[in-house]
Amino acid sequence: MALKSHERGKTLMSAKPNLILSTCGTSLLTNGRSEEERRLVTKHSNVKQRNDLAPNIAQQIDNLINNVRQSTENASLHDIARMSAELNALVQLYNNQPFPKQDAHILLCTDTWLGEEAARIVEQYLRRQSMTSYVI
């Protein structure tokens, strides 16, 4: 049975906790970024470990990751939805309402350095919203 968007939020906001599994990419590291930053992330998106990069490239990406992490700290639901495909899906799922604290969220990330970094930022954001969240 398909639920309409206004019914979906009511169902998910019930007292019964939900377990949500999401794949997690690197949209958080590219959305709203400069063309140069997007190219940097795209070019190195399949790197398995930070140490596989030249130190100056790794530092540039570290700076980007830190900037993204800081920008999520006080972001509104509207802003966070624009920053991350994964968080946008949750904002839509919960009909632009605060995320229910009883729900748990599992983030399935790629086996790359940037995939895991992006997932960790999403995880930290969800935990600041008092939602249980894990990266696998």
Secondary structure, 3 states (H helix, E strand, C coil): CCCCHHHHHHHHCCCCCCEEEEEECCHHHHCCCCHHHHHHHHHCCCCCCHHHCCHHHHHHHHHHHHHHHHHHHCCCHHHHHHHCHHHHHHHHHCCCCCCCCCCEEEEEECCCHHHHHHHHHHHHHHHHCCCEEEEC
